[in-house]
Amino acid sequence: MIVDNIVNPTISNELRYEIESRSGQKILSCYQCGKCSAGCRAAFAMDLPPRLIMRSIQIGLEEIVLASNSYWVCLQCQVCSARCPREIDIARVMESLRQRAIEEKAKPPEREVAVFHRIFLKLIKRYGRLYEAGLAAFYNLLSRHFFANLSLLPSMLFKGKLSFRPHKIRGAKKIAIIFEKVKEIESEKASS
């Protein structure tokens, strides 16, 4: 059987080039084994698990990738990167996608994800590590889910998993300086 009309889809490689440049990773090296998605602790909340994000970037589905919630939901736990037999730092790819979206002032598919991300980074900058009680309190207030996870509070306090005061660490001021240097670099990039 001869096919007269062969469809050749136009594939844009611009997103792949940009993310490879930002992340330093070779996205075409991914051969879709699925180990990243199998180990991903946040895959249940993603519309496209890490394997499909990588594949979508490979074949140029820019709109689908950028509309995804996956890179916003990514925990940056590095399990995907550790499991990758091709040694691709998939978490870095996800972070590069998130940075691009932030630069373009793109709204995440779920408003709460951006709220969580912003609070998380501010607490790291201020205390040098995550302050869990502060994260929960600010998230509940700013996301307007005032009583979310409130039932977990007594058991977490009893088990010593949560403290009302942030833990002090050495070098917290150095972490704040890193944040400021990153901000300087980003503003220099934006002006050039």
Backbone as ProteinMPNN parsed JSONL, in Angstrom:
{"seq_chain_A": "MIVDNIVNPTISNELRYEIESRSGQKILSCYQCGKCSAGCRAAFAMDLPPRLIMRSIQIGLEEIVLASNSYWVCLQCQVCSARCPREIDIARVMESLRQRAIEEKAKPPEREVAVFHRIFLKLIKRYGRLYEAGLAAFYNLLSRHFFANLSLLPSMLFKGKLSFRPHKIRGAKKIAIIFEKVKEIESEKASS", "coords_chain_A": {"N_chain_A": [[0.846, -1.178, 0.0], [0.599, 2.155, -0.868], [1.282, 5.252, 0.483], [-0.045, 8.319, -0.113], [-0.232, 10.907, 1.024], [1.91, 12.069, 3.174], [2.361, 13.033, 6.42], [4.284, 15.481, 7.807], [5.09, 16.612, 10.723], [5.728, 19.873, 12.012], [8.356, 20.495, 13.994], [9.457, 22.14, 16.821], [12.557, 22.963, 17.994], [13.423, 24.833, 19.726], [12.75, 25.144, 22.492], [14.01, 22.885, 23.569], [16.727, 23.432, 22.976], [17.064, 25.748, 24.514], [16.538, 24.848, 27.173], [18.489, 22.861, 27.416], [20.737, 24.473, 27.294], [20.39, 26.084, 29.585], [20.305, 24.163, 31.65], [22.452, 22.481, 31.218], [22.232, 19.883, 30.452], [21.89, 16.954, 28.357], [19.244, 16.478, 26.641], [18.344, 14.849, 24.578], [19.646, 12.514, 25.104], [18.115, 10.961, 26.725], [16.477, 7.88, 26.847], [13.983, 7.027, 27.458], [13.439, 5.139, 29.587], [11.954, 5.198, 31.891], [12.588, 5.122, 34.593], [12.896, 7.465, 36.044], [10.285, 8.463, 36.371], [9.149, 6.34, 37.73], [10.39, 6.451, 40.205], [9.7, 8.926, 41.147], [8.536, 10.986, 43.677], [6.536, 12.818, 43.529], [5.048, 12.296, 41.318], [2.403, 11.443, 41.287], [0.934, 13.754, 41.514], [1.475, 15.147, 39.264], [0.678, 16.281, 35.962], [2.08, 15.452, 33.753], [4.376, 12.997, 34.052], [7.944, 12.88, 34.925], [9.299, 11.419, 32.818], [7.62, 11.81, 30.606], [7.723, 14.567, 30.385], [10.38, 14.902, 29.596], [10.299, 13.514, 27.13], [8.422, 15.044, 25.728], [9.781, 17.455, 25.493], [11.878, 16.559, 23.902], [10.586, 15.964, 21.451], [9.582, 18.381, 20.747], [7.218, 19.553, 21.787], [6.399, 22.183, 22.839], [4.297, 23.899, 23.813], [2.695, 22.12, 25.281], [4.486, 21.243, 27.244], [5.102, 23.651, 28.602], [2.609, 24.344, 29.588], [2.183, 22.498, 31.489], [1.864, 21.221, 34.862], [3.912, 19.952, 36.051], [6.691, 20.733, 36.42], [6.358, 22.678, 38.292], [5.391, 21.29, 40.451], [7.418, 19.56, 41.054], [9.62, 18.247, 43.449], [12.313, 18.56, 43.716], [13.914, 16.578, 44.782], [15.82, 14.933, 43.759], [15.702, 12.221, 43.162], [14.93, 11.255, 40.667], [17.085, 12.053, 39.087], [19.167, 10.624, 40.283], [18.432, 8.021, 39.662], [18.624, 7.861, 36.929], [19.871, 6.131, 34.189], [21.338, 7.262, 32.177], [22.557, 9.337, 33.305], [21.379, 11.872, 33.412], [20.539, 14.947, 34.75], [17.628, 15.276, 35.733], [16.096, 16.669, 37.539], [17.334, 19.13, 37.453], [16.636, 19.904, 34.886], [13.88, 20.204, 35.255], [13.92, 22.335, 37.093], [15.037, 24.289, 35.479], [12.987, 24.654, 33.629], [11.062, 25.709, 35.369], [12.35, 28.089, 36.182], [12.418, 29.449, 33.744], [9.683, 29.819, 33.321], [9.068, 31.492, 35.48], [10.615, 33.74, 34.859], [9.289, 34.568, 32.563], [6.998, 35.338, 33.694], [4.904, 33.543, 33.82], [1.861, 32.049, 34.69], [1.357, 29.48, 37.008], [-0.425, 26.358, 36.483], [-1.909, 25.769, 38.74], [-2.742, 27.897, 41.282], [-1.866, 27.682, 43.94], [0.558, 26.373, 43.84], [2.49, 28.234, 43.025], [2.345, 29.953, 45.193], [3.257, 28.283, 47.291], [5.874, 27.768, 46.37], [7.04, 30.35, 46.398], [6.882, 31.038, 49.171], [8.403, 28.955, 50.293], [11.024, 29.46, 49.243], [11.515, 32.009, 50.366], [11.597, 31.423, 53.1], [13.805, 29.703, 53.231], [15.79, 31.496, 52.461], [15.692, 33.307, 54.607], [16.11, 31.777, 57.003], [18.024, 29.905, 56.37], [17.441, 27.297, 56.1], [14.63, 25.043, 55.821], [11.746, 26.125, 57.48], [9.38, 24.487, 58.857], [6.903, 24.846, 60.283], [6.413, 27.53, 59.834], [6.194, 27.492, 57.054], [3.862, 25.932, 56.719], [1.963, 27.544, 58.092], [2.067, 30.076, 56.728], [1.491, 29.19, 54.135], [-1.11, 28.126, 54.444], [-2.478, 30.484, 55.085], [-1.982, 32.251, 52.835], [-2.843, 30.726, 50.662], [-5.4, 30.456, 51.24], [-6.479, 28.216, 52.368], [-7.317, 27.694, 55.114], [-7.5, 25.775, 57.201], [-6.139, 23.574, 56.356], [-4.549, 20.476, 56.689], [-4.507, 20.709, 59.437], [-5.259, 18.801, 61.278], [-3.047, 17.166, 61.457], [-1.236, 18.431, 63.054], [-1.145, 18.016, 66.043], [-0.041, 15.347, 66.317], [2.395, 15.605, 64.96], [3.719, 17.502, 66.51], [3.867, 16.115, 68.945], [5.523, 13.954, 68.251], [7.833, 15.276, 67.83], [8.42, 16.269, 65.338], [7.91, 18.752, 64.432], [8.481, 22.133, 65.053], [7.718, 25.118, 66.782], [9.407, 27.22, 66.666], [11.949, 28.413, 64.479], [14.76, 26.41, 63.513], [18.073, 27.195, 64.333], [20.829, 27.675, 62.262], [24.31, 27.441, 61.503], [25.819, 29.684, 59.288], [23.609, 30.739, 58.015], [23.394, 33.373, 57.206], [25.153, 33.407, 55.102], [23.784, 31.952, 53.214], [21.694, 33.696, 52.657], [23.199, 35.66, 51.402], [23.946, 34.309, 49.096], [21.454, 34.129, 47.832], [21.074, 36.857, 47.292], [23.201, 37.334, 45.511], [22.418, 35.727, 43.373], [20.126, 37.1, 42.652], [21.283, 39.505, 41.759], [22.731, 38.565, 39.527], [20.605, 37.652, 37.941], [19.289, 40.104, 37.45], [21.261, 41.42, 36.006], [21.356, 39.784, 33.74], [18.806, 40.262, 32.754], [18.947, 42.941, 32.065], [20.752, 42.95, 30.0]], "CA_chain_A": [[0.0, 0.0, 0.0], [1.363, 3.387, -0.984], [0.648, 6.382, 1.158], [0.179, 9.53, -0.903], [-0.083, 12.1, 1.863], [2.704, 11.842, 4.379], [2.314, 14.216, 7.276], [5.53, 15.796, 8.49], [4.812, 17.683, 11.677], [6.783, 20.847, 12.258], [8.802, 20.352, 15.376], [10.298, 23.246, 17.266], [13.604, 22.535, 18.919], [13.857, 25.999, 20.493], [12.666, 24.878, 23.926], [15.064, 21.925, 23.917], [18.006, 24.143, 22.968], [17.112, 26.665, 25.654], [16.626, 24.09, 28.429], [19.815, 22.244, 27.446], [21.686, 25.542, 27.606], [20.189, 26.474, 30.988], [20.54, 23.073, 32.601], [23.693, 21.769, 30.938], [21.898, 18.47, 30.261], [21.623, 16.525, 26.984], [17.898, 15.92, 26.722], [18.196, 13.773, 23.591], [20.253, 11.287, 25.639], [17.069, 10.184, 27.416], [15.896, 6.852, 25.99], [12.631, 6.726, 27.929], [13.365, 3.906, 30.375], [10.881, 5.379, 32.861], [13.047, 5.033, 35.98], [12.665, 8.758, 36.705], [8.874, 8.536, 36.755], [8.874, 5.285, 38.703], [10.893, 6.849, 41.517], [9.284, 10.292, 41.484], [7.616, 11.053, 44.813], [5.463, 13.762, 43.231], [4.434, 11.931, 40.037], [0.952, 11.312, 41.444], [0.334, 15.085, 41.42], [1.887, 15.762, 37.995], [-0.102, 15.9, 34.784], [3.041, 14.717, 32.931], [5.509, 12.569, 34.875], [9.235, 13.309, 34.371], [9.601, 10.766, 31.54], [6.852, 12.456, 29.536], [8.269, 15.919, 30.216], [11.596, 14.745, 28.788], [9.91, 13.133, 25.769], [7.746, 16.182, 25.108], [10.832, 18.407, 25.113], [12.617, 15.948, 22.793], [9.856, 16.021, 20.175], [9.229, 19.764, 20.447], [5.86, 19.922, 22.197], [6.663, 23.301, 23.74], [3.075, 24.369, 24.475], [2.265, 21.117, 26.259], [5.452, 21.269, 28.349], [4.985, 24.888, 29.371], [1.3, 24.381, 30.249], [2.169, 21.422, 32.475], [2.106, 21.574, 36.271], [4.947, 19.042, 36.549], [7.899, 21.395, 36.911], [5.989, 23.436, 39.495], [5.146, 20.322, 41.525], [8.675, 18.842, 41.305], [10.145, 18.46, 44.802], [13.768, 18.712, 43.646], [14.492, 15.579, 45.699], [16.933, 14.345, 43.011], [15.566, 10.777, 42.957], [14.917, 11.01, 39.214], [18.457, 12.229, 38.604], [19.977, 9.526, 40.808], [18.038, 6.766, 39.022], [18.784, 7.919, 35.475], [21.032, 5.381, 33.709], [22.081, 8.124, 31.246], [23.122, 10.381, 34.166], [20.768, 13.172, 33.128], [20.013, 15.583, 35.966], [16.259, 15.622, 35.357], [15.653, 17.708, 38.474], [17.865, 20.395, 36.938], [15.786, 20.235, 33.741], [12.624, 20.714, 35.825], [14.194, 23.651, 37.665], [15.234, 25.199, 34.344], [11.64, 24.972, 33.137], [10.43, 26.585, 36.361], [12.998, 29.399, 36.088], [11.946, 30.082, 32.509], [8.294, 30.243, 33.545], [9.098, 32.634, 36.397], [11.13, 34.879, 34.09], [8.245, 35.012, 31.639], [5.833, 35.66, 34.523], [3.842, 32.603, 33.483], [1.068, 31.605, 35.837], [1.26, 28.018, 37.08], [-1.801, 25.878, 36.324], [-2.563, 25.811, 40.045], [-2.248, 29.079, 41.983], [-1.226, 27.311, 45.19], [1.934, 25.937, 43.595], [3.331, 29.437, 43.035], [2.349, 30.429, 46.579], [4.143, 27.386, 48.017], [7.249, 27.982, 45.877], [7.498, 31.661, 46.888], [7.061, 30.956, 50.627], [9.509, 28.029, 50.516], [12.291, 30.143, 48.995], [11.7, 33.1, 51.334], [11.986, 30.837, 54.384], [15.19, 29.237, 53.088], [16.636, 32.69, 52.458], [15.715, 33.932, 55.929], [16.606, 30.915, 58.077], [19.085, 29.031, 55.909], [16.845, 25.968, 55.943], [13.172, 25.12, 55.842], [11.032, 26.262, 58.751], [8.158, 23.78, 58.486], [5.705, 25.457, 60.87], [6.209, 28.778, 59.105], [5.707, 27.137, 55.727], [2.458, 25.513, 56.843], [1.131, 28.691, 58.489], [1.975, 31.044, 55.629], [0.797, 28.56, 53.009], [-2.54, 28.08, 54.745], [-3.019, 31.848, 55.004], [-1.924, 32.828, 51.498], [-3.607, 29.915, 49.72], [-6.782, 30.522, 51.752], [-6.879, 26.894, 52.881], [-6.972, 28.042, 56.493], [-7.42, 24.641, 58.121], [-5.523, 22.429, 55.669], [-3.59, 19.657, 57.448], [-4.521, 21.074, 60.853], [-5.398, 17.569, 62.07], [-1.721, 16.554, 61.597], [-0.426, 19.231, 63.977], [-0.839, 17.404, 67.353], [0.871, 14.188, 66.239], [3.722, 16.069, 64.557], [4.319, 18.129, 67.685], [4.132, 15.058, 69.922], [6.655, 13.155, 67.763], [9.0, 16.137, 67.682], [8.656, 16.497, 63.91], [7.579, 20.128, 64.116], [8.812, 23.076, 66.109], [7.132, 26.429, 66.53], [10.513, 28.148, 66.409], [12.869, 27.899, 63.449], [16.062, 25.931, 63.965], [19.16, 28.082, 63.929], [21.97, 26.97, 61.683], [25.467, 28.262, 61.169], [25.924, 29.985, 57.865], [22.334, 31.199, 57.444], [23.64, 34.658, 56.535], [25.82, 33.101, 53.836], [22.736, 31.521, 52.283], [21.025, 34.935, 52.235], [24.112, 36.317, 50.46], [23.818, 33.561, 47.84], [20.203, 34.586, 47.23], [21.304, 38.214, 46.776], [24.068, 37.229, 44.325], [21.58, 35.194, 42.295], [19.264, 38.21, 42.235], [22.142, 40.402, 40.976], [23.011, 37.915, 38.236], [19.371, 37.677, 37.162], [19.017, 41.46, 36.988], [22.252, 41.692, 34.954], [20.902, 39.064, 32.539], [17.602, 40.925, 32.244], [19.309, 44.239, 31.481], [21.582, 42.785, 28.785]], "C_chain_A": [[0.893, 1.244, 0.0], [0.572, 4.505, -0.326], [0.991, 7.638, 0.378], [0.473, 10.754, -0.053], [0.656, 11.754, 3.15], [2.714, 13.132, 5.172], [3.652, 14.355, 7.988], [5.261, 16.934, 9.465], [6.016, 18.604, 11.83], [7.134, 20.782, 13.729], [9.735, 21.502, 15.704], [11.298, 22.725, 18.28], [14.068, 23.671, 19.826], [13.835, 25.748, 22.002], [13.776, 23.927, 24.359], [16.424, 22.619, 23.974], [18.141, 25.043, 24.196], [17.3, 25.911, 26.974], [17.964, 23.369, 28.528], [20.874, 23.279, 27.822], [21.604, 25.938, 29.077], [20.651, 25.396, 31.963], [21.883, 22.375, 32.414], [23.471, 20.281, 30.699], [21.61, 18.18, 28.791], [20.297, 15.769, 26.972], [17.688, 14.782, 25.729], [18.843, 12.469, 24.053], [19.23, 10.39, 26.324], [16.473, 9.164, 26.455], [14.612, 6.269, 26.565], [12.503, 5.404, 28.685], [12.259, 3.988, 31.436], [11.302, 5.308, 34.315], [12.815, 6.326, 36.738], [11.228, 8.851, 37.209], [8.526, 7.508, 37.818], [9.317, 5.681, 40.11], [10.397, 8.197, 42.001], [8.228, 10.288, 42.59], [6.442, 11.983, 44.556], [4.714, 13.411, 41.95], [2.913, 11.842, 40.128], [0.243, 12.654, 41.265], [0.655, 15.775, 40.092], [0.952, 15.342, 36.873], [0.772, 15.159, 33.773], [4.195, 14.292, 33.826], [6.83, 12.928, 34.196], [9.581, 12.696, 33.014], [8.872, 11.459, 30.393], [7.255, 13.911, 29.328], [9.494, 15.839, 29.303], [11.239, 14.421, 27.327], [9.256, 14.295, 25.036], [8.741, 17.254, 24.686], [11.589, 17.866, 23.898], [11.904, 16.136, 21.456], [9.267, 17.401, 19.897], [7.821, 20.187, 20.804], [5.919, 21.038, 23.252], [5.413, 23.738, 24.506], [2.607, 23.409, 25.559], [3.186, 21.136, 27.476], [5.22, 22.492, 29.225], [3.642, 25.026, 30.074], [1.195, 23.349, 31.365], [2.375, 21.955, 33.891], [3.324, 20.84, 36.823], [6.159, 19.747, 37.125], [7.605, 22.297, 38.099], [5.868, 22.503, 40.691], [6.422, 19.587, 41.926], [9.262, 19.237, 42.661], [11.646, 18.727, 44.835], [14.476, 17.758, 44.615], [15.657, 14.828, 45.065], [16.829, 12.83, 42.798], [15.609, 10.455, 41.466], [16.334, 11.072, 38.645], [19.348, 11.078, 39.048], [19.674, 8.21, 40.097], [18.341, 6.722, 37.536], [20.032, 7.165, 35.023], [21.883, 6.191, 32.716], [22.712, 9.311, 31.969], [22.645, 11.784, 33.785], [20.227, 13.711, 34.449], [18.63, 16.135, 35.628], [15.705, 16.695, 36.286], [16.147, 19.08, 38.013], [17.069, 20.85, 35.708], [14.473, 20.835, 34.238], [12.82, 22.118, 36.4], [14.411, 24.683, 36.553], [13.902, 25.602, 33.724], [10.931, 25.947, 34.077], [11.033, 27.992, 36.297], [12.535, 30.147, 34.846], [10.531, 30.608, 32.694], [8.232, 31.475, 34.456], [9.573, 33.882, 35.662], [10.076, 35.452, 33.147], [6.957, 35.382, 32.356], [4.621, 34.802, 34.144], [3.138, 32.164, 34.762], [1.052, 30.078, 35.849], [-0.191, 27.578, 36.958], [-2.591, 25.911, 37.635], [-1.932, 26.948, 40.853], [-1.451, 28.717, 43.226], [0.226, 26.888, 45.017], [2.881, 27.129, 43.65], [3.431, 30.007, 44.441], [3.328, 29.601, 47.399], [5.6, 27.658, 47.654], [7.825, 29.286, 46.448], [7.782, 31.628, 48.393], [8.277, 30.093, 50.955], [10.844, 28.749, 50.36], [12.552, 31.273, 49.989], [12.145, 32.557, 52.692], [13.416, 30.312, 54.345], [16.142, 30.426, 53.156], [16.775, 33.274, 53.868], [16.404, 33.082, 56.991], [17.737, 29.983, 57.661], [18.654, 27.588, 55.748], [15.344, 26.117, 56.031], [12.65, 25.204, 57.27], [9.61, 25.752, 58.496], [6.892, 24.431, 59.025], [5.382, 26.773, 60.162], [5.662, 28.521, 57.709], [4.225, 26.78, 55.778], [1.55, 26.707, 57.145], [0.958, 29.677, 57.34], [1.241, 30.468, 54.424], [-0.707, 28.546, 53.249], [-3.179, 29.461, 54.63], [-3.096, 32.348, 53.559], [-2.684, 32.027, 50.445], [-5.091, 29.902, 50.069], [-7.36, 29.144, 52.067], [-6.557, 26.921, 54.371], [-6.774, 26.842, 57.415], [-6.822, 23.391, 57.48], [-4.491, 21.772, 56.578], [-3.527, 19.999, 58.94], [-4.613, 19.838, 61.755], [-4.046, 16.878, 62.291], [-0.87, 17.232, 62.674], [-0.137, 18.537, 65.308], [0.15, 16.241, 67.277], [2.275, 14.61, 65.832], [4.442, 16.746, 65.715], [4.739, 17.075, 68.706], [5.357, 14.226, 69.532], [7.93, 13.979, 67.576], [9.353, 16.434, 66.234], [8.452, 17.954, 63.511], [7.901, 21.003, 65.31], [8.188, 24.417, 65.762], [8.191, 27.482, 66.256], [11.421, 27.567, 65.343], [14.185, 27.452, 64.073], [17.126, 26.91, 63.479], [20.298, 27.233, 63.379], [23.104, 27.955, 61.451], [25.472, 28.502, 59.669], [24.632, 30.459, 57.228], [22.52, 32.519, 56.694], [24.326, 34.44, 55.187], [24.798, 32.668, 52.78], [21.967, 32.731, 51.772], [21.885, 35.685, 51.22], [24.048, 35.625, 49.096], [22.554, 34.0, 47.099], [20.383, 35.969, 46.597], [22.177, 38.191, 45.521], [23.287, 36.697, 43.124], [20.679, 36.299, 41.747], [20.041, 39.208, 41.378], [22.398, 39.839, 39.581], [21.769, 37.946, 37.343], [19.054, 39.069, 36.641], [20.018, 41.886, 35.901], [21.85, 41.028, 33.638], [19.72, 39.784, 31.909], [17.93, 42.245, 31.551], [20.13, 44.1, 30.195], [20.809, 42.163, 27.642]], "O_chain_A": [[1.831, 1.346, 0.791], [-0.626, 4.674, -0.549], [2.162, 7.985, 0.221], [1.348, 11.55, -0.394], [0.076, 11.211, 4.091], [3.039, 14.196, 4.646], [4.091, 13.444, 8.689], [5.212, 18.096, 9.064], [7.166, 18.167, 11.782], [6.286, 20.994, 14.595], [10.674, 21.797, 14.965], [10.931, 22.126, 19.291], [15.002, 23.497, 20.609], [14.782, 26.096, 22.708], [14.41, 24.137, 25.393], [17.187, 22.414, 24.918], [19.193, 25.092, 24.833], [18.131, 26.296, 27.796], [18.525, 23.273, 29.619], [21.797, 22.985, 28.581], [22.629, 26.107, 29.738], [21.301, 25.684, 32.967], [22.396, 21.75, 33.343], [24.422, 19.5, 30.739], [21.142, 19.055, 28.063], [20.245, 14.573, 27.259], [16.934, 13.849, 26.008], [18.609, 11.422, 23.45], [19.459, 9.191, 26.483], [16.012, 9.526, 25.372], [14.204, 5.163, 26.21], [11.568, 4.639, 28.45], [11.697, 2.966, 31.83], [10.454, 5.423, 35.2], [12.565, 6.301, 37.943], [10.986, 9.268, 38.341], [7.708, 7.768, 38.701], [8.689, 5.289, 41.094], [10.646, 8.575, 43.146], [7.171, 9.671, 42.458], [5.452, 11.945, 45.288], [3.828, 14.158, 41.536], [2.213, 12.131, 39.158], [-0.932, 12.683, 40.901], [0.157, 16.869, 39.827], [0.489, 14.202, 36.829], [0.269, 14.328, 33.017], [4.93, 15.148, 34.319], [6.838, 13.249, 33.008], [10.105, 13.392, 32.145], [9.449, 11.668, 29.326], [7.142, 14.433, 28.219], [9.624, 16.616, 28.357], [11.815, 14.994, 26.402], [9.511, 14.505, 23.85], [8.571, 17.891, 23.646], [11.906, 18.617, 22.975], [12.541, 16.433, 20.445], [8.534, 17.577, 18.923], [7.278, 21.098, 20.179], [5.534, 20.842, 24.405], [5.469, 23.927, 25.721], [2.174, 23.836, 26.629], [2.718, 21.055, 28.612], [5.15, 22.381, 30.449], [3.541, 25.754, 31.062], [0.213, 23.335, 32.106], [2.984, 23.007, 34.089], [3.726, 21.089, 37.959], [6.614, 19.395, 38.213], [8.521, 22.647, 38.842], [6.203, 22.879, 41.815], [6.497, 19.044, 43.028], [9.383, 20.422, 42.973], [12.187, 19.084, 45.881], [15.509, 18.098, 45.191], [16.407, 14.151, 45.769], [17.773, 12.217, 42.301], [16.252, 9.489, 41.054], [16.724, 10.241, 37.825], [20.188, 10.609, 38.281], [20.564, 7.373, 39.943], [18.318, 5.647, 36.937], [21.14, 7.516, 35.427], [23.03, 5.83, 32.452], [23.322, 10.179, 31.345], [23.407, 12.75, 33.83], [19.534, 13.001, 35.177], [18.482, 17.307, 35.282], [14.923, 17.541, 35.854], [15.445, 20.078, 38.171], [16.855, 22.047, 35.516], [14.006, 21.846, 33.713], [11.972, 22.991, 36.209], [14.001, 25.836, 36.693], [13.713, 26.757, 33.339], [10.281, 26.892, 33.63], [10.3, 28.979, 36.352], [12.29, 31.352, 34.901], [10.219, 31.721, 32.271], [7.437, 32.386, 34.225], [8.998, 34.958, 35.825], [9.986, 36.665, 32.96], [5.95, 35.699, 31.723], [3.481, 35.266, 34.147], [3.778, 31.938, 35.79], [0.77, 29.45, 34.829], [-1.097, 28.341, 37.292], [-3.812, 26.065, 37.622], [-0.721, 26.954, 41.077], [-0.46, 29.377, 43.537], [1.033, 27.027, 45.937], [3.952, 27.046, 44.252], [4.49, 30.493, 44.839], [4.147, 30.16, 48.129], [6.456, 27.766, 48.532], [8.96, 29.314, 46.922], [8.811, 32.137, 48.838], [9.089, 30.462, 51.803], [11.701, 28.662, 51.239], [13.692, 31.474, 50.409], [12.98, 33.168, 53.36], [14.157, 30.459, 55.316], [17.173, 30.37, 53.827], [17.865, 33.687, 54.265], [17.191, 33.595, 57.787], [18.347, 29.338, 58.513], [19.438, 26.749, 55.302], [14.841, 27.21, 56.29], [13.066, 24.446, 58.146], [8.755, 26.479, 57.991], [5.907, 24.556, 58.298], [4.216, 27.087, 59.922], [4.78, 29.237, 57.235], [3.432, 27.271, 54.975], [0.496, 26.862, 56.528], [-0.162, 30.069, 57.014], [0.465, 31.165, 53.77], [-1.487, 28.909, 52.368], [-4.298, 29.59, 54.132], [-4.145, 32.811, 53.112], [-3.124, 32.588, 49.441], [-5.923, 29.41, 49.307], [-8.574, 28.941, 52.035], [-5.632, 26.249, 54.827], [-5.949, 26.901, 58.327], [-6.978, 22.284, 57.997], [-3.654, 22.455, 57.168], [-2.58, 19.608, 59.624], [-4.096, 19.843, 62.872], [-3.913, 16.082, 63.222], [0.11, 16.655, 63.146], [1.031, 18.465, 65.692], [1.076, 16.161, 68.084], [3.252, 14.032, 66.309], [5.65, 16.575, 65.878], [5.836, 17.139, 69.261], [6.141, 13.837, 70.398], [8.977, 13.444, 67.209], [10.486, 16.817, 65.943], [8.778, 18.349, 62.391], [7.618, 20.639, 66.451], [8.135, 24.806, 64.595], [7.896, 28.525, 65.674], [11.64, 26.356, 65.306], [14.659, 28.046, 65.042], [17.074, 27.389, 62.347], [20.674, 26.213, 63.957], [22.881, 29.145, 61.231], [25.16, 27.605, 58.885], [24.563, 30.572, 56.004], [21.878, 32.752, 55.67], [24.105, 35.199, 54.244], [24.939, 32.986, 51.6], [21.624, 32.796, 50.592], [21.357, 36.281, 50.281], [24.091, 36.288, 48.06], [22.58, 34.216, 45.887], [19.897, 36.217, 45.493], [21.927, 38.938, 44.576], [23.472, 37.159, 41.998], [20.492, 36.419, 40.536], [19.519, 39.704, 40.38], [22.294, 40.551, 38.583], [21.858, 38.227, 36.148], [18.598, 39.211, 35.507], [19.661, 42.625, 34.983], [21.98, 41.618, 32.566], [19.635, 39.906, 30.687], [17.279, 42.624, 30.577], [20.192, 45.034, 29.395], [21.363, 41.961, 26.561]]}, "name": "protein", "num_of_chains": 1, "seq": "MIVDNIVNPTISNELRYEIESRSGQKILSCYQCGKCSAGCRAAFAMDLPPRLIMRSIQIGLEEIVLASNSYWVCLQCQVCSARCPREIDIARVMESLRQRAIEEKAKPPEREVAVFHRIFLKLIKRYGRLYEAGLAAFYNLLSRHFFANLSLLPSMLFKGKLSFRPHKIRGAKKIAIIFEKVKEIESEKASS"}
